[in-house]
Amino acid sequence: MALEAICYEPGSLRVLDQLLLPQQSRYEAVGSVQQAWEGNRGLKGRGAPAIALVGCLSLAVELRTGAGGPGPAELAAFVRDRLNLLVTARPTAIHDGSRSIQASATRGFQEEGPTEQVIRYAEDMLEKDLRDNRSIGDLGAHHLLEQAAPKGGKVTVLTHCNTGALATAGYGTALGVIRSLHQLGRLEHTFCTETRPYNQGARLTAFELVYEGIPATLIADSMAAAAMAHRGVSAVVVGADRVVANGDTANKVGTYQLAIAAKHHSIPFYVAAPSSSCDLRLKTGQDIVIEERPSHELTDVNGVRIAAPGIGVWNPAFDITPHDLITGGIITELGVFAPEELRAALSTSQS
């Protein structure tokens, strides 16, 4: 059975509480946008695609209960307000589904059944994300093999944070590339970083790799450069919460240093993300708002303080990887592009 972070039926949404993994697998019912905001903000669910999916599906659940008002104008205002709230939970991550839903509500002014139109769009996002992830996995795997594999040989991939089924509708982005390589019989080994301070790699990616029977080894974040030097890493593949017009990307903090180490070792560095996470309105990574998390997430583990009392804490959730360090390419469901090619490629696909 495939791993699922999101279980949805019309009018019913349940989300896997990822804070409990790998010790427990427990789904929580989400009946409102406010509940979705609280879960996303508290990291019960995470990953740009999953954050957006949970938020938009929670809106669909609310609308099915009759929320939204009696007319199109009231509906549009309700949808706008709820989506604006959802964005504040994790401001760095982006998914264009929310903008499309808002546009759908506005178009509905002159159409019959605008509420159903908005609900249908939100529900269709789940299936589209799964399709896109499978395309990302397959396109990325074949490109990586062309660039980094000995003829007919296998590759060893290093990844960071969690970018799998638990961060998406299913299959995953960067972890989807690893899944596709494994299915092709061309994956030698995977190294996954623990991803401090919340250990998404140790808790979630390791859980997925073991569940799927994919050969893998967990390493501390500080071991990544040594693994590149001594353990035959062929490529680094990571995800992204936002990609901007010049190809800079925001991803889990620690990604930037991986890109630097990969370039030093002449190892291709890939970013895997759906086009819905590409924000061409922003010119460079300096325009991205970087979320900062509470200090206790760094100083405490499972509620037990491990850091010296009185020490100051800086805890950004993300960092920016400059486009010139993305030497392998940016993997989307539309193809694999060099950072400088991305804007034109996306603009062509949307025209």
N, C-alpha and C positions, 0 to 999 in steps of 0.2 A: 504494500500500500504506500502511495506517495505521501511525503510529508506535506501538511497543509497548515499554514499560519492563519488562514482566513476561511471560515466556513459560512457560506451565504446561501440562503433561500429567500425568495421574495417575502419581505417583511421580517426576516430573522437573520441576525448577524452574530456570529460567535468568533472570538479572536483568541488565539493561543497566547497565554501569559508567558512571554519568553524570559521573564526574570526568574522563573522557577526551573527552567531547563538547566542542565540535563536531568536533575533529580526528579522532577514531576512534569507531567504533560496535562495541563488543565486549561480548558477553554472557558472564557467569560463572555456572557451575553452583553452585547452593546446595543442599547435601545435608543440612543440619542447622540447628537453631535457633541454635546458636552462630555458624555462618557468617552467618546472617541478621542476628544482633545486630551482628557485626563490620562487615558491609556498611552497615547502617543508621547505626551510630555514626560510621563513616568517611565518610558522605555519598555513598557509591556509589549509593545510592537514597535518595530523600527525598520529602517531601509526606506529610501525615498518612494519606490513604487508601493510598498505595503502601507506606508503612512498615508499616501493619497487614497489608496483603495479603501482602507478602513474609514477614513474621513468621508469620502463620497458615498460609500455604501451606508454609513450611519445616517447621512442626509436622506438617502432613499428610504430607509426604515422610518424616519420621522415623517416623510411625506406620505407614506402609506397609511399612517395613523390619522391623516387629515390635516397635518400642520401645513402652514404656508399661506393661509388666507384664502378668501373667496374668489379672487380674481387674478388675472395675469400680472398686474402691477404689484399686488401684494406678494405674489409668488416670487417675482424677480427680486424684490427687496429682501424677502426671507432668505432666499438662496444666497444672495450676496453677503448678507450679514453672517450666515452660518459658515460660509467658505472663508470669509475674512477671519473669523475666530479660529478655524482649523489651521490656517497658515501660521498663526502665532505659536502653535505648539512646538514646531521645529522649523525655525525660519530659514535655515540654510538649505534644506531639502526643497526640491521643486518637482512638480509634475504638472504638465499642461492640461490634465484632465479637469482640474477645478476651473480653469479659465473657459474650457469648452462647455462645461456644465452651465456656467453663468451665462455664456452666450446663448446656449440652448434655451434657458429660461427667458431670455430677452426676446429671442426669435418667436417664442411661444405666444407673444402678445396677440398675434394675428392668427393663431392656429388653434384648432380644437384640441383639448386635452393637454395643455402645456405641462401639467404636473406629471402625467404619464410619460411625456417626452423626456423630462429631466430624469425621472426614475430609470427609464430604459437606458439612457446614456450612462448613468452611474453603474448600472448592472452590467452593461456591455464592456466596461473597462476591465472587468475581471478576466474575461475570456481573451480580450485583446492583449493584456499584459502577458498571459501565458504563451500566446502565439509569438509575441515579440521576443520573449526570453528564449524560446527554442531557436528562433532565427539567430539571435545573438550568439548562443552557444555553438551552433553549427558553423556560422560564418567565422567566428573567432577561432574555433578549433582548426579549421582548414587554413586560415591565414597564418596562424602561429606555426603550424606544421611546415608550411612553405618557407617560413622565415628562419625557424630555429631548430628544426629536426634534421638529423642526418637522414639521408635517403632511406625511406622505409623504416626508420628507427623511431624510438620513443622519446618523449620529452618529460622533463621534471619542471613543475610549475610551483612558484611561490605566490601565495595570496594573503590578503590582509582583511581583518574584520569579518563580517558575514554578509555574503551577497548571493545567498542561495534561495531555496524555496521558502525559508523563514522570513526573507526580506522582500518577497515579491508574491505574486499570485501562484507561483510555482516554478520549478526548474532553476531559476536564478539568472544572474547576469555574469559576473566573473566566475562564480562557481558553476554556472551553466556551461561556460567554456570548458571547465575541468570535467564536468559530467560528459559532455560530448566527446572530449578526447578519450575518456575512459570507455565510452561505448564503441568508439572506433578501434579500441585495442592499442592506442598509441600513447597512453599515459604511463610513464614509468613510476612517478611518485609525485606527491603533493606535500609541500610544506605550508602549514598555516600558522600565522602568528597568533599569540594569545590575545593581543589587542587590548592592552590596558587603556583606561582604568576599569572598564566594565567587562572586560574579558569576553567580548563577543566571539572571538576566534576560538578560545578554549571551550566556551560553553556551547556555542551554537554551530560554528563551522565544523569543529571536531565532531559534534553530534551528528551533523548531516553526513560527513564523510564516512563515519563508522556505520551509520544506518544504511548507506548506499554500497558499502563494501569497497570503497575507493581507497587505494593505498596512500597512506598519509602519515605525517609526523608533525606533532605540535612543537613549536619553538617559542621562546621568549622573544619579544619585540627586539631586544638588544642583540639577538643572535642572527638577524637577517643578513647582515653583510658577511658574516662568517659562513653562513650557509651558501651564499652566492660564490664565495671564494673556494669552498672546500667540499660542497655536496652536489655539484653538478647541476645547479639550477639553470634551466634553459631559457625561461622567461618569467616575468612577473606580470600577473593579471589581477587588477583591482577593479572595484566599482567606482561609482561617482554619485553624489547627491545632487550635484549641479555641474553642468558644462556650459561655458560661456562662449561668446562669439569667436574669440581668438584661440580657443582650444584649451585654455586654462580650466582646471577642474578642482572642485571641492569634494573631498572625501574624508573618511575617518582620519583623525589626527594620527600621524605616523606614516601616512602615505607619501608625503613629500620626501622624507628621508629615505624611503625605499627607492624612490625614483632616482635620487642622487647616487645611492649605492649601485643601482642597476646600471646607470650610465658609466660609472667608474669601471665596472666589470664587463662592459660591452654586452649587457644582457638586454634584450628587447623588453620594453615596459609598455604594457597595454592598459587602457581604461575601457571597461565594458559598461555601457549605460544605454537605456532606450532613448529614442529621440525625444520622448516626453520629458526627459530630465535635462534637455538642452535649452538654455535660455539665451536666445540670440539678442535679447534686449540689452543685456549687459556686455560691455566691450571686453573687459579683462577680469581676472580673478580678484583684483583689488576692489571691484564693485560688489563682491559677494559679502553679505552679512554673515559673520561667523558666530554661531551660537556658543555661548559659554555655559557650562554646566555647574551645578552646585559643588562646593568644595568637598563635601562629605563623600562624593563619589570617588574621589581620589584618596582621601585620608582614611576611609573606612572600608572594610570588606565584610559583607553580611552583617552589618550593624556593629562590628567590632573595630574600634579605632586602631590603626597600625602605624600612624604617623605621629611624630612628636607633637604634643599640644603646643599651640602658639605659632606653629610654622605657617607662613603665608602659602597660598595655593593659587595657581593659574591653571584653569581647566577648560581650554577650548575643545569643543567636540570634533572640530574639523580643521584641516589645513588646506592650503592651496598648492597644487602642483602646477608649476609653469608649463606651458605647452611644449617648450623645447626639450623637456625631459621625457615627454611621451613619445618614445622612439619607435615603439611597435605600431601604435595607431590607436584610434578611438573606435571601438567596436559598437555598432548600433544594429538594430534590426534591418536597416537599409543597406548595410555594408560596412567595411572597415576603411576608415579614412585617416590620412595624416591630419594633424590638428589644423593646418592651414587650409585643408580641403573641406573641412566640416561645414562651415557656413554655407558655401555654395551648394554642397550636396543636399543639405536640409532645405535650403530655399528652393531648389529644383523639385524636390519631392513634394513640397507643399503648394507648388504652383499648378 
